[in-house]
Amino acid sequence: MKRAPVFTVLGCSLTLIAAGAQAAAAPEDPVAALVSRLNLQNYKDTIKGLTQFGDRRQGTARNRAAIDWIEARLKGYGCPTERLKYDYPEPGRTSSAPHIEVGTPANGSEPERTVGGGRGRYHRNPTWLNGDPMRQPDPKLRALDREPATPGPREEVFCTKIGRTHPEEMYIISAHMDGHGWGEAANDDGSGTALVMELARILNNPDVVTDRSIRFALWNNEETGHQGSRAYVAQRRDLQGKEFPAGSGRYPEPKWLGMIQHDMMLFDHGAPRADGSISPVQRPEADVNIEFQGKAKFAADANALAWTIEGANEKYASDYPAVIGNHMTNTDSVDFEDVVASVSLRENERGTQIGSGWDPNWHQPTDVYATYSDKDFLLGLNAAQTTLGAVAQLAGTSIVGH
């Protein structure tokens, strides 16, 4: 039997050794390294911290206390904060925005069914805003949520990571911090608020550098028709990209490159059954919905942004995929959609699914931390991985010494 030449075997071995050395020397993806800094317990703890303020209804002391708490946390992450002030003169819950559900009266009569904002493609459950405190069985939470909203001045907080090479440009990552319904607003929108805060924590680590600026905004008054985000656009739109003071290299309002909203991130248990009941567990094929508005002025740019985010989901999300839709509605990104590329991340399609009763905790006393399982919280964490992966790439993020 003829033996193989020794040099052939050695050549193969040397090739394998060289390939292994190149793989070992290849730099680790800094975006993947950042995404790995997210963890489920931190995300859950932040949501839990928000629930100490009950439903955080706008125009109440508990809402103002929650804003203070959020601001203190953001400052603790090393993210310089600012507050935007505006006035909300309307008493109670009123809005000119379409498809806003109405509250049940305190006498416990049947709720009014809502339009929901989409075509009736699915079995529909009635959706409504609970207005009856006695539907909340926990007396301590019922007492915490009892103070009604009053008209008057409002505030909301945001913080900014300043870009190293392009401080005059930025991406906005946002959620709304107010809620209602006599629960804890754990999902709507503690889940989105906690996501934004977790991204602020990671991207403001001392070793993280971004080429472009990133703003982390927590809107107020979303539940009354997103007056907080509307006030932000009205007050700051014309300030974009203007250096102030001149020659300082400071840009109080960098040019908006994209806006990514997060509103209800936890609950994808599927469509209502024929009897109206909902599965008690997260469905295995749950996904993160990325929506843009196909009729908006910046629809093409928003579509491109949505696909960038979907690509980040494929690369960096650990468990749940993402899907894209073009019917974004009824959240704070609507106020940006004709000004800049804007998208919304959610647990389900806003109009056709959430509006059809796919989440029975929506604006209900059952929207409390204890309602959700780790698989629910994991869906929100996957949304955080998705947005962090996309924004870290778009903003040109690197890790010092990495």
VOMI-327503 format. One record per residue (C-alpha): residue number from 1; residue in three letters; x, y, z negated. Coordinates in steps of 0.25 Angstrom, whole numbers, plus 5000, padded with zeros to 4 digits. Example, Ala and Ser with C-alpha at 12.3 -4.5 7.8 and 13.67 -1.06 7.14 Angstrom:
2
   votor   bapa     xx     yy     zz
       1    ALA   5049   4982   4969
       2    SER   5055   4996   4971
END
This chain:
402
   votor   bapa     xx     yy     zz
       1    MET   5000   5000   5000
       2    LYS   5005   5014   5004
       3    ARG   5007   5023   4993
       4    ALA   5002   5038   4994
       5    PRO   5014   5048   4995
       6    VAL   5017   5054   4982
       7    PHE   5017   5068   4987
       8    THR   5002   5067   4992
       9    VAL   4998   5063   4978
      10    LEU   5006   5074   4971
      11    GLY   5001   5084   4982
      12    CYS   4987   5081   4978
      13    SER   4990   5082   4963
      14    LEU   4997   5095   4965
      15    THR   4985   5100   4973
      16    LEU   4976   5097   4962
      17    ILE   4985   5103   4951
      18    ALA   4986   5116   4960
      19    ALA   4971   5116   4961
      20    GLY   4969   5114   4946
      21    ALA   4979   5126   4943
      22    GLN   4971   5135   4953
      23    ALA   4958   5132   4946
      24    ALA   4964   5134   4932
      25    ALA   4970   5148   4937
      26    ALA   4956   5152   4943
      27    PRO   4950   5164   4936
      28    GLU   4938   5161   4928
      29    ASP   4925   5168   4933
      30    PRO   4924   5180   4924
      31    VAL   4909   5180   4926
      32    ALA   4907   5166   4922
      33    ALA   4916   5169   4909
      34    LEU   4906   5181   4906
      35    VAL   4894   5172   4908
      36    SER   4900   5162   4899
      37    ARG   4900   5172   4888
      38    LEU   4884   5171   4888
      39    ASN   4879   5161   4878
      40    LEU   4865   5157   4874
      41    GLN   4866   5160   4859
      42    ASN   4870   5174   4861
      43    TYR   4858   5177   4871
      44    LYS   4848   5170   4861
      45    ASP   4854   5178   4850
      46    THR   4852   5191   4857
      47    ILE   4838   5188   4861
      48    LYS   4835   5184   4846
      49    GLY   4841   5197   4842
      50    LEU   4831   5205   4850
      51    THR   4819   5198   4845
      52    GLN   4822   5204   4831
      53    PHE   4815   5216   4836
      54    GLY   4802   5209   4840
      55    ASP   4797   5212   4854
      56    ARG   4805   5225   4855
      57    ARG   4793   5232   4860
      58    GLN   4796   5246   4866
      59    GLY   4792   5258   4857
      60    THR   4794   5251   4844
      61    ALA   4805   5251   4833
      62    ARG   4808   5237   4836
      63    ASN   4811   5241   4851
      64    ARG   4820   5252   4846
      65    ALA   4827   5242   4836
      66    ALA   4830   5232   4847
      67    ILE   4836   5243   4856
      68    ASP   4845   5247   4845
      69    TRP   4849   5232   4843
      70    ILE   4852   5230   4858
      71    GLU   4860   5243   4858
      72    ALA   4869   5238   4846
      73    ARG   4871   5225   4853
      74    LEU   4875   5231   4866
      75    LYS   4885   5241   4859
      76    GLY   4891   5229   4851
      77    TYR   4894   5222   4864
      78    GLY   4902   5235   4868
      79    CYS   4892   5240   4878
      80    PRO   4889   5255   4877
      81    THR   4875   5258   4875
      82    GLU   4865   5269   4880
      83    ARG   4851   5272   4878
      84    LEU   4841   5277   4888
      85    LYS   4829   5285   4882
      86    TYR   4815   5287   4888
      87    ASP   4801   5289   4884
      88    TYR   4789   5279   4884
      89    PRO   4777   5287   4882
      90    GLU   4766   5276   4884
      91    PRO   4760   5269   4872
      92    GLY   4759   5254   4872
      93    ARG   4762   5246   4884
      94    THR   4759   5253   4897
      95    SER   4766   5253   4911
      96    SER   4763   5256   4925
      97    ALA   4771   5244   4930
      98    PRO   4763   5233   4936
      99    HIS   4760   5219   4931
     100    ILE   4762   5222   4916
     101    GLU   4754   5213   4907
     102    VAL   4745   5218   4897
     103    GLY   4744   5215   4882
     104    THR   4734   5207   4875
     105    PRO   4726   5215   4865
     106    ALA   4728   5212   4850
     107    ASN   4714   5206   4850
     108    GLY   4720   5193   4856
     109    SER   4711   5193   4868
     110    GLU   4715   5186   4881
     111    PRO   4727   5192   4888
     112    GLU   4725   5199   4902
     113    ARG   4732   5191   4913
     114    THR   4742   5199   4921
     115    VAL   4746   5200   4936
     116    GLY   4760   5195   4933
     117    GLY   4767   5202   4945
     118    GLY   4767   5191   4955
     119    ARG   4759   5181   4964
     120    GLY   4751   5170   4957
     121    ARG   4760   5159   4961
     122    TYR   4760   5152   4948
     123    HIS   4750   5148   4937
     124    ARG   4748   5160   4929
     125    ASN   4747   5162   4914
     126    PRO   4742   5176   4909
     127    THR   4753   5185   4904
     128    TRP   4751   5197   4895
     129    LEU   4757   5205   4884
     130    ASN   4754   5201   4870
     131    GLY   4748   5213   4863
     132    ASP   4743   5205   4851
     133    PRO   4752   5205   4839
     134    MET   4745   5193   4833
     135    ARG   4749   5184   4844
     136    GLN   4763   5185   4837
     137    PRO   4763   5174   4826
     138    ASP   4776   5179   4819
     139    PRO   4771   5189   4809
     140    LYS   4785   5195   4808
     141    LEU   4787   5197   4823
     142    ARG   4773   5202   4824
     143    ALA   4776   5213   4814
     144    LEU   4789   5216   4821
     145    ASP   4782   5218   4834
     146    ARG   4770   5226   4828
     147    GLU   4775   5240   4830
     148    PRO   4768   5245   4843
     149    ALA   4776   5253   4854
     150    THR   4774   5268   4854
     151    PRO   4777   5278   4865
     152    GLY   4790   5287   4865
     153    PRO   4805   5287   4867
     154    ARG   4811   5274   4871
     155    GLU   4826   5269   4872
     156    GLU   4833   5258   4879
     157    VAL   4848   5254   4878
     158    PHE   4858   5250   4888
     159    CYS   4873   5248   4888
     160    THR   4884   5248   4899
     161    LYS   4896   5240   4903
     162    ILE   4905   5250   4911
     163    GLY   4911   5245   4924
     164    ARG   4926   5246   4925
     165    THR   4928   5250   4940
     166    HIS   4913   5254   4943
     167    PRO   4907   5260   4931
     168    GLU   4898   5268   4940
     169    GLU   4890   5256   4944
     170    MET   4882   5246   4936
     171    TYR   4873   5234   4935
     172    ILE   4861   5235   4925
     173    ILE   4858   5223   4916
     174    SER   4845   5224   4909
     175    ALA   4833   5219   4901
     176    HIS   4822   5225   4893
     177    MET   4823   5225   4878
     178    ASP   4808   5228   4874
     179    GLY   4797   5218   4873
     180    HIS   4783   5216   4868
     181    GLY   4772   5205   4865
     182    TRP   4773   5203   4850
     183    GLY   4785   5194   4852
     184    GLU   4800   5195   4852
     185    ALA   4802   5198   4866
     186    ALA   4813   5187   4866
     187    ASN   4811   5184   4881
     188    ASP   4805   5197   4886
     189    ASP   4815   5203   4885
     190    GLY   4824   5199   4874
     191    SER   4830   5189   4884
     192    GLY   4834   5199   4894
     193    THR   4839   5209   4884
     194    ALA   4848   5199   4877
     195    LEU   4853   5195   4891
     196    VAL   4857   5209   4894
     197    MET   4863   5211   4880
     198    GLU   4871   5198   4882
     199    LEU   4877   5202   4895
     200    ALA   4880   5216   4889
     201    ARG   4888   5208   4878
     202    ILE   4896   5200   4888
     203    LEU   4899   5210   4898
     204    ASN   4904   5220   4887
     205    ASN   4914   5210   4882
     206    PRO   4927   5217   4880
     207    ASP   4934   5209   4891
     208    VAL   4923   5211   4902
     209    VAL   4925   5221   4912
     210    THR   4915   5225   4923
     211    ASP   4918   5233   4936
     212    ARG   4904   5239   4936
     213    SER   4895   5244   4924
     214    ILE   4884   5235   4918
     215    ARG   4872   5241   4911
     216    PHE   4864   5233   4901
     217    ALA   4851   5239   4899
     218    LEU   4839   5235   4889
     219    TRP   4827   5242   4894
     220    ASN   4815   5246   4885
     221    ASN   4800   5247   4889
     222    GLU   4801   5236   4899
     223    GLU   4788   5230   4894
     224    THR   4780   5243   4896
     225    GLY   4784   5244   4911
     226    HIS   4800   5245   4910
     227    GLN   4800   5260   4906
     228    GLY   4814   5258   4900
     229    SER   4821   5254   4913
     230    ARG   4812   5264   4921
     231    ALA   4818   5275   4912
     232    TYR   4832   5270   4914
     233    VAL   4830   5271   4929
     234    ALA   4824   5285   4928
     235    GLN   4835   5291   4919
     236    ARG   4847   5284   4925
     237    ARG   4845   5281   4939
     238    ASP   4850   5294   4944
     239    LEU   4863   5293   4935
     240    GLN   4868   5281   4943
     241    GLY   4883   5282   4946
     242    LYS   4885   5296   4941
     243    GLU   4898   5298   4933
     244    PHE   4896   5306   4920
     245    PRO   4903   5314   4916
     246    ALA   4910   5317   4929
     247    GLY   4924   5310   4930
     248    SER   4921   5302   4918
     249    GLY   4920   5289   4925
     250    ARG   4907   5286   4917
     251    TYR   4894   5283   4923
     252    PRO   4882   5284   4914
     253    GLU   4873   5277   4924
     254    PRO   4882   5269   4934
     255    LYS   4875   5265   4948
     256    TRP   4866   5254   4947
     257    LEU   4870   5242   4955
     258    GLY   4860   5232   4950
     259    MET   4850   5230   4938
     260    ILE   4847   5216   4932
     261    GLN   4835   5215   4922
     262    HIS   4832   5203   4913
     263    ASP   4818   5201   4908
     264    MET   4813   5188   4901
     265    MET   4824   5178   4903
     266    LEU   4820   5165   4895
     267    PHE   4807   5158   4899
     268    ASP   4806   5150   4912
     269    HIS   4797   5139   4907
     270    GLY   4790   5138   4921
     271    ALA   4776   5141   4926
     272    PRO   4763   5140   4917
     273    ARG   4757   5126   4917
     274    ALA   4743   5124   4922
     275    ASP   4738   5127   4908
     276    GLY   4746   5139   4907
     277    SER   4756   5133   4897
     278    ILE   4771   5135   4899
     279    SER   4782   5125   4897
     280    PRO   4789   5126   4883
     281    VAL   4803   5124   4889
     282    GLN   4812   5131   4900
     283    ARG   4810   5125   4913
     284    PRO   4823   5118   4918
     285    GLU   4822   5126   4931
     286    ALA   4821   5139   4924
     287    ASP   4828   5150   4931
     288    VAL   4832   5165   4930
     289    ASN   4823   5174   4939
     290    ILE   4831   5185   4946
     291    GLU   4821   5195   4952
     292    PHE   4822   5207   4961
     293    GLN   4811   5216   4967
     294    GLY   4810   5213   4982
     295    LYS   4802   5226   4984
     296    ALA   4812   5235   4977
     297    LYS   4821   5245   4984
     298    PHE   4834   5237   4980
     299    ALA   4828   5224   4983
     300    ALA   4839   5219   4992
     301    ASP   4850   5223   4982
     302    ALA   4842   5217   4971
     303    ASN   4841   5204   4979
     304    ALA   4856   5204   4980
     305    LEU   4857   5206   4965
     306    ALA   4848   5195   4962
     307    TRP   4856   5185   4971
     308    THR   4869   5190   4964
     309    ILE   4862   5186   4951
     310    GLU   4857   5173   4956
     311    GLY   4871   5170   4960
     312    ALA   4876   5173   4946
     313    ASN   4866   5164   4941
     314    GLU   4871   5152   4950
     315    LYS   4885   5154   4945
     316    TYR   4884   5158   4931
     317    ALA   4870   5154   4925
     318    SER   4871   5141   4917
     319    ASP   4857   5135   4917
     320    TYR   4846   5142   4925
     321    PRO   4846   5147   4940
     322    ALA   4841   5160   4945
     323    VAL   4830   5163   4955
     324    ILE   4828   5176   4963
     325    GLY   4814   5183   4965
     326    ASN   4810   5196   4971
     327    HIS   4799   5200   4963
     328    MET   4805   5208   4951
     329    THR   4795   5215   4943
     330    ASN   4791   5220   4929
     331    THR   4804   5223   4922
     332    ASP   4815   5234   4921
     333    SER   4822   5231   4934
     334    VAL   4810   5236   4942
     335    ASP   4814   5250   4938
     336    PHE   4827   5248   4945
     337    GLU   4823   5240   4957
     338    ASP   4822   5252   4967
     339    VAL   4835   5258   4962
     340    VAL   4845   5246   4961
     341    ALA   4845   5231   4963
     342    SER   4837   5226   4952
     343    VAL   4834   5212   4947
     344    SER   4827   5205   4935
     345    LEU   4831   5192   4929
     346    ARG   4819   5184   4922
     347    GLU   4815   5171   4917
     348    ASN   4804   5170   4928
     349    GLU   4799   5178   4940
     350    ARG   4793   5190   4934
     351    GLY   4780   5191   4942
     352    THR   4776   5178   4946
     353    GLN   4781   5169   4934
     354    ILE   4782   5178   4922
     355    GLY   4769   5185   4926
     356    SER   4762   5172   4928
     357    GLY   4765   5168   4913
     358    TRP   4777   5159   4915
     359    ASP   4782   5165   4901
     360    PRO   4771   5164   4891
     361    ASN   4780   5172   4881
     362    TRP   4780   5185   4890
     363    HIS   4776   5196   4881
     364    GLN   4770   5187   4870
     365    PRO   4773   5184   4855
     366    THR   4780   5171   4860
     367    ASP   4791   5179   4866
     368    VAL   4800   5176   4854
     369    TYR   4814   5170   4853
     370    ALA   4809   5157   4847
     371    THR   4801   5154   4859
     372    TYR   4813   5152   4868
     373    SER   4822   5140   4869
     374    ASP   4837   5139   4872
     375    LYS   4833   5135   4886
     376    ASP   4825   5148   4887
     377    PHE   4836   5157   4882
     378    LEU   4846   5149   4892
     379    LEU   4838   5155   4903
     380    GLY   4841   5169   4898
     381    LEU   4855   5165   4896
     382    ASN   4856   5161   4911
     383    ALA   4850   5174   4915
     384    ALA   4861   5181   4907
     385    GLN   4872   5172   4914
     386    THR   4866   5176   4927
     387    THR   4865   5191   4925
     388    LEU   4879   5191   4919
     389    GLY   4885   5183   4930
     390    ALA   4879   5192   4941
     391    VAL   4882   5206   4934
     392    ALA   4896   5201   4930
     393    GLN   4899   5199   4945
     394    LEU   4892   5211   4950
     395    ALA   4899   5221   4940
     396    GLY   4913   5215   4942
     397    THR   4915   5209   4928
     398    SER   4928   5203   4923
     399    ILE   4934   5199   4910
     400    VAL   4947   5205   4905
     401    GLY   4958   5195   4904
     402    HIS   4950   5184   4911
END
